[in-house]
Amino acid sequence: MFLLSISEYEPGCVRDPEQHVMKVTLEIESLDGEIAELQRKRRLLVQKKDKLIEAANNKKTAKLAALNWNSEDYAWSKKLKETMNNVFGISSLRPHQLPTMNASLSGQDVILLMPTGGGKSLCFQLPAVISSGFTLVVSPLVALMEDQIMALKKKNIDAEMISASTPKDKVTQFQNAMIDKLSSMKLLYVTPEKLAKSKRFMAKLQKAHEMKRLDRIAIDEVHCCSQWGHDFRKDYKFLGVLKNLFPKVPIIGLTATAPSRVLADVQKILNIEGCLVFRASFNRPNLYYEVRPKPASHKECVDELEKLLTTKYRGQSGIIYSTSIKDTEELMKDLRSRGLKVGCYHANLSPEMRSKCHQKWISNYYQAVIATIAFGMGMDKPDVRFVIHHSISKSMANFYQESGRAGRDDSPADCILYYRFGDLFRISTMVFAEATGLENVYGMVSYCIDSKR
């Protein structure tokens, strides 16, 4: 209720200004109270709406999940099995692989949570080979794309990649293949930055969609969409436009690490709320985890690493993760000075140098790669017998994903983490600005000091 009419507030109409100041102040306080109450009611309604939407999406997911996605009676089932055997050389599938592929081939949006080394990439590669057009694969790292493309080309599968280092003539060639009905290209790998920043590429993609050449969109490491995820990438948020642009093109999101909060956020960002979600078991009994006290001096660390590489892991392949670019280069130089064949991999190296290091490791010329987290995501090297963390990871999710590079052939492998309290301060400064950065680091510390682990 207004205490005074508007005209009564005019300075010339007020006989006792001080008295009217008090009245106006009381009126403002009354309005502030009403506004606060309305805001409270609005918050409650928003919370209620969010819960109802979540319940509706869960109901939709449950309804989809109740269907028999394990069936081998789909129109494509015979071709899928023949291609699996003859092209990929696989005789049987792991749990959740067939349901994921059937759902994607049926035009459903899917998110697959599967441990590192569990076979996520097959879930979009195999459907891509038997489809008529091509599958767009969004991946966060060039090393990941190179690794998968090398493996696909060995199987005579036409897969290509567009990144910042791709020559212009090749970019033109691959983009033209997107809209060429006679093209044999089955998979096209791109970074999220390419989608977000290249209008020319997006125009070609829209044209491919109009020609019904775009079969599906696979988003690897899909947790990178969410700011609550451990590897948030700004340009991943752009991927939310894809469902609006291509509403009938199925999206398949893949990750090894996505807590419930991250998973819900990812679905919302990608506009695929209520989609199918498949969760595989994350237990990998062939991996042996060990936390060791980190030696006080750098020399002692190098001594211990040298001993491991020349005795227990002699002739075996592995990865040594370190915190910084400087650390990776120092460790490489020190180990090389002792006669060990190792390379280093980090984001500051040229694309050519990264590829060279990667290929030497794949071919076992290098026994180990000393790397930052820029290396390893999605690597499909089956015979990695050890993953050593020279320092703690930024989070348990990072640690699980990085250590999961070991033992992809299901044979025993070791995951060794060196812990020293002093490293906590270095890591903390690196993640301080992240939404859950410090919380994640403290989770790593809890793991390291847990005597019951």
Order of alpha helices (4+ residues) and beta strands (2+ residues): alpha-alpha-alpha-beta-alpha-beta-alpha-beta-alpha-beta-alpha-alpha-beta-alpha-beta-alpha-beta-beta-alpha-beta-alpha-beta-alpha-beta-beta-alpha-beta-alpha-alpha
